[in-house]
Amino acid sequence: MKPSLPRAFAVSCLAAAFAVQTSVVGALAQSASRDFTPEVGQAGKDVIWVPTAQALVDKMLDMAKVTAADYVIDLGSGDGRTVITAAKRGATAHGIEYNPDMVELSKRNAEKEGVSAKATFAKADIFESDFSKATVITMFLLSTINLKLRPKILDMKPGTRVVSNSFDMGEWTPEETFQVTENCTTHCRAHFWVVPAKVDGSWKVGEGELALKQSFQMLSGTLKNGNVSAIVINGKMTGDQISFAAGDTQYTGKVNGNVIEGVAKTGDKETRFQATRG
C-alpha cells in the first residue's frame, strides 16, 4: 500500500492547480478581448452595431457646441469614437455600453489617442444608468428606444443639449436637422434638441395672469390683465430661455424654478417683467 499524502499538502496542491487554471483562463479571456474586432451589423442588447461616420460625429458635436466645459455622455457608445472625439475637444466624456468587449476596445482606443483621463467607459444598461449630470447627450439608437428614453431626458436640467444620429424623438420636434454630404455614406443625418424648462400652468404677472400650455419646447396660452386678454403667439422655450408675444408686446426672459424674469418690449419701449408660478 502506498502511503497517503498529508491532507494539508493535498489541499495545497489542489489550490495551486486551481490558481494556475484560473490564471490561464483569465489570460485567454484577456487575449480574446484584445483580439476583438467589431463587425458592422453585429447584434447588441437593444440595437445592432453600425459605426457613426467620423464626419457625422464631428457635426453632432458641432451642433451641440461642445467645449471643454461640457460633460458629454454617449448612450450606446460602441467603439468609443464619439466619446474620444469629445475628449479631444477638451470635454469630459463618458460612454455607456452594454457589450463588455466594446467597452474594453473603447478603453484601448482612448489610450491610443491619449485621452484616457478625459474619456471613460462603463459596461452598463442605458435604461438603468444615471446620466442626469450630462450637459450633452449623444446617441445612435432607434426611434423606439429614443421614445423610451425621452421622459428621462426631458427631466434633465433645462439647457441640456441632445444629438441623435438619424433617429428622432417622435412629436418632440428637433431644433435643427443636418445632413452630412461628405465622407459619409449611410446614416448621415443628425437631429438636435435642447431640453426645455417646464412652464405649463398658471403664472401671476402683476395683477394679471399668464396661462401657458406647453408641448415640449412650444408654448401657447393667454395673457390676461383685468378685462383685457391677449393670445400668446410664437411661444417657445429654449432651455431656460422663454420668448412669446401677446398683443403688441414681445416678452423674453429666463425661467428659474417658479420665477420668470425678463423684458417686455412694446415698440421702442422696454420694461422689466416678472412672473411667478401659481
LINRA-V946464 format. One record per backbone hydrogen bond with DSSP energy under -1.0 kcal/mol. CO is the residue of the C=O (numbers start at 1). NH is the residue of the N-H. Records with the same first field share a line. If there is no record, write none. Layout:
CO->NH / NH
This chain:
6->10
7->11
8->12
9->13
10->14
11->15
12->16
13->17
14->18
15->19
16->20
17->21
18->22
19->23
20->24
21->25
22->26
23->27
24->28
25->29
26->30
27->31
28->32
29->33
30->34
31->35
33->36
39->42
42->49
49->41
53->57
54->58
55->59
56->60
57->61
58->62
59->63
60->64
61->66
62->65
67->70
70->92
71->135 / 136
72->94
73->138
74->96
77->80
80->84
81->85
82->86
83->87
84->88
86->91
87->90
92->72
93->120
94->74
95->122
96->76 / 77
97->124
99->103
100->104
101->105
102->106
103->107
104->108
105->109
106->110
107->111
108->112
109->113
110->115
111->114
115->118 / 119
118->93
120->95
122->97
125->128
131->134
135->161
136->73
137->163
138->75
139->165
142->146
143->147
144->148
145->149
146->150
149->153
150->154
153->156
157->160
160->195
161->137
162->193
163->139
164->191
165->167
169->172
171->173
176->192
178->190
188->180
189->166
190->178
191->164
192->175 / 176
193->162
195->159
201->212
202->278
203->210
204->276
205->208
208->205
209->224
210->203
211->222
212->201
213->220
215->218
217->237
218->215
220->213
221->232
222->211
223->230
224->209
225->228
228->225
230->223
233->245
235->219
236->243
238->241
239->197
240->255
241->238
242->253
243->236
244->251
245->233
246->249
249->246
250->265
251->244
252->263
253->242
254->261
256->259
258->277
259->256
260->275
261->254
262->273
263->252
264->271
265->250
266->269
269->266
271->264
273->262
275->260
276->204
